[in-house]
């Protein structure tokens, strides 16, 4: 019964968001599209920035610095809101810590680790497997209704990921011929899928409080990994370009993208906004070619079509 009430509330919220967007007129919807394009563009750029940093920062150090600086900035602007939400935060602190550890720390550490041995194009496309994992988990654990076309869409998406990870040779899976970086990225996508599923139990606090707390959790989680990394392969960089890339990661994929995404969802609703997530692998692949000079092979193109097409089919069917 509680789940049904929650579902009704979500539908009402979506209806209110859509009505608000219509009331504001076409200009507001146009603004929403701008915001919802900016966010995936910045997220796609994260993989490229991570690849640029492989020679300057270790994956664990980079993740630690990213969230350490981000939390300082977030706290400067949001400490009053965090204080207002503190009673709810304190009640849900273990859960919020888990969200930050899995969705922000482990996901990013594994992604930056993957970029040590695979391309930014592969990372951008493989992370699109997360929606497939989410749909499968919702079906298995929460018994959400699934129809045949959804299953077809998921299988098409998985085929796309297989094409990318095997360089267009799916049968090589039988030989265990996989790049370790692609394996790390698949694992990272599984962790992010778990984080996304767990957001259904997110406590009712302001988004700035939420981002600050899970960011702090992510930073704390990275500390032992960073210490281990520094003990075994110490890296100290004074390169201006390395710090510039880090600044980009802290400001744009970490914070501005969240602001843009939240505003876009507020204007047109999460159902309509969800399809824009399919732009992440497109932008990531394009930026990798333009900025890193990576080769875009036929299997990347076909895999991208399969991944985005399969997810779009599954999501469209789920909304009907």
N, C-alpha and C positions, 0 to 999 in steps of 0.2 A: 504493500500500500504506500509506504514511504517513497519507494522508487517511482511509483506512478505519479505521486504528488510532485516530486522533483522534476519528472519529465514534463508535466503540465506547466510548471513554472518556467522551465527552459523554453518551451514553445511560446509562452506568453512573452518572455523576454525577447525572443527572436522576432515576434510579431511587432513588438513595440519598437525595436531597432529598425525594422523595415519601414514601419509607418513614419518614423522620424526621418528616415532618409527620403521618403517620398514627399514629406511635408517640406523639407528643405529644398527640394527641387533638383533638377539635373546637375547643377553646379556642385552640390554636396556629394552626389554620386561620383561625379568626375574627380573630386578631391579624394574620395575613398579609393578609387582606382589608382591614383597617384601614390597614395600611402601603401597600398597593397602590392605595388610593383617595387617600390623602394625597399621594403623589408626583404623580399627574396633576393633582390640584387645585392644587398649588403651581406646576407647569409651566404650567397654564392661566392662573394668575395672573400669570405672567411677561409674557405679551402685554399684559395689562391694565396692569400696572405700567410696561411700556415705553411704552404709549400715554400714560399719565399724565405721563411724563417728557419728552415731545416738546418742550415749551416751555421746559424747564429744562436739559436735556443734549442735546448732539449725539449721534447714534447711535454714533460711534466713541469719544467720550469716555466715554459710559455703559458701553460694553463694556470699555474699559480700566480704569475705576474698579471695575467689578464684579469682574474677575479679579485686579486688583491687591490689593484688600482681601481677597478670598477666599483668595488664596495666602498672605498673611500669617497669616490665621487657621488655615488648614490646616497651615502649616509649624510654627506654635506647638504644635499638638497632635500632629503626625506626624513631626517631624524625626528622632526615633529610628528610626522604621520606614523612613523614606527612607534613612537611613544604613545600615540593615541590608540594604536592597535595592539599594544603590548599584552593586554590581558588575554586576547585571543591567541596571539603568537605564542605566549608562554604555555597555554593549554595544548597547543599543537606543535610544540618545538621539535620533538623527536621525528614526527612525520615530515615537517618542513626540512629538517636536516637531511632526511633520507632523500627527499626530492632533489635538493641541491647536490647531494653527493652523487646520485645516479644520473640525473638529467644534465647537470652542468659540469661537474668535475670529471666523472668517469667517461662520459660521452666525449668531451673535448680532449681529454688525455689520449683516449684511443684514436680519435680522429687525427690528432697531430702526430701520434705514433705511426699511424697508417701512412701519412704523407712522407715519412722517412723512406719508404720503399715502394710506393705506388704513386700514380699521377693524380693531380688535382681533378682531372676529368673523371677518373674512376671513382674517386671519393665523392664527387658531386652527384654522380648517377647512382652509386650504390646506396647512399643514404636515403634514397627514395624508397628503399625497401621497408622503411619504418611503417608507413601506412598499411602495408600488407600484414606485417606482424601484429599491428593494432587490431585489424579486422579479424584475423585468425584467433587472437587472444580473446576478443570480445565474444566470438562465437563459442569457443571452447569453455571459457570460464563463466561468462555471463549469459550464455544461451541467447544471444541476440539473433534475431531471425536472419537467415541467409538464404538467398535464392541462387539458382543455377548461374545466372549471368554474373553475379558477384564472384563466384568461384572461378568462372572463366576469366574475369578481369584480373583476379589475383594470380592465376596461373600465367597469364600473359606477362604481367609485371615481373614475376619471378624468372620467367624465361629471358626477359630483358636484362636482368641483373646477371644471370648466368652467362649470357653472351658477352657482357662487359668484363666479368671477372676471368673468363677463359680466353679472352682475346678472339672471340668468334669461333672457338673450338670446344663446344659443350662436352664432347666425349672425353676431353682431357680431364674432366672431373673424376672419371674412373681411375685415372692414374695418379690422382692427388696432386696434379700440376696446377697449383694456385700460388699467386704472389702473396706473401705473408701480410703485406699492407692491405690487400683486399679483404683478407680474413679479419684483420683488426677492425676494418670499417664495417663489416657485417655485424661484428660483435657490438660495436659502438651503436649501430642502428637499433639493435635489440634493446640496449639499455635505454636509448631515447624513447623507444616505443613504450617501454615499461613506465618511464617518467610521464609520458603523455596520458597513458591509461590511468595512472594514479592521480592525475589532475582532477578527476571527477570528484575526489574527496578534498579538494583544496578548501581551506577554511575561508570564511568571508572577511578578507582583509583587503586593504587598498593595494593596487598592483605595485606601487612603489615600495610598500612594506614587504610585499611578497618577494619582489626581485632582490631587495636588499638582504633579506634573511637567507634566501637560498643561495645568493651570491657569497655571503659570509660562510655558509655551510660548504660551498664548493671550494673556497679558499682553504678552509681548515682541512678538508679532505685531501687536498693536494700536498699538504706539508710533508707527510712521511714519504710520499712518492718522490717529491722534489729533493728531499734530503738524501734518499737512496741514490737518485740520479746524479747528484752532485758528488757523492762519495765515489761512485764508479766511473763517471765521465764528466768531471768538472768543466763547466763552460762559463767563461766570463767574456762578454763582448762590449766593446766601446764604439761599435759601428753606429754611425748616425742613422743609416738606412734601417738597421735592425730595430732601433728604438722608434723610428717612424712607423714601421710596420706594426710594432706592438701598440703604438698609439691608435692606429687605425682599428686594430682588433678590439681594443678596450672601448673606444668611443662609438664605432659604427655598428659592427655585428652584435655587440653586447648590449648597447643601450639605445641608440637611435632607431635601430631596427625594431626593437620592442615597442617603442613609442609609436612608430609608424604603423605597425601591425595592429596594436590595440585601438588606435584611432580609426583605422580602416574597418575593423570588425565592428566598432561602435556605430559607424555610419551605415553599413549595409548588412550587418549580421554575420555570424560565424559560418552559417551554411553556404552563403554565396562567397564568402571570403576564402573558404577552404581550398577552392580550386586554384587559387593563386600560389599555393605552396608548390604546385607543379612547375613553377618558374625557377625554383632553386637550382635544379640540375641543368636547366637551359642556360641560366646566367653563369653558373659555375663553370660549365664547359666552355662557353664563349670567352669568358675572362681568362681561363687557362690557356686558350689558344692565342688570344691577343697579347696577354701580359707575360706569359711564361714560354710561349712558342711551342707548347705541347702539340703533338700530332693528333688530329681528330680522324680516327679510322672509321671504316664502314660499320664495324661492329658497335662503335660508340653511337653512331647515328641510329642504327636499327635498335640497339638496346634502349636508347632514349625514347624512341617512338613506342616501343613495347611497354616500358615502365610507365610513362605518362598516360598512354592510351589505356592500359589495363587499370590503373588507379582511377582514372576519370570514369571509365565504364562502371567499375565497382561502386564508386561514390554516387554516380548518377542513379544507379539502380537502388542504392540504399536510401536515397531521398524520396523515391516514388512510393 
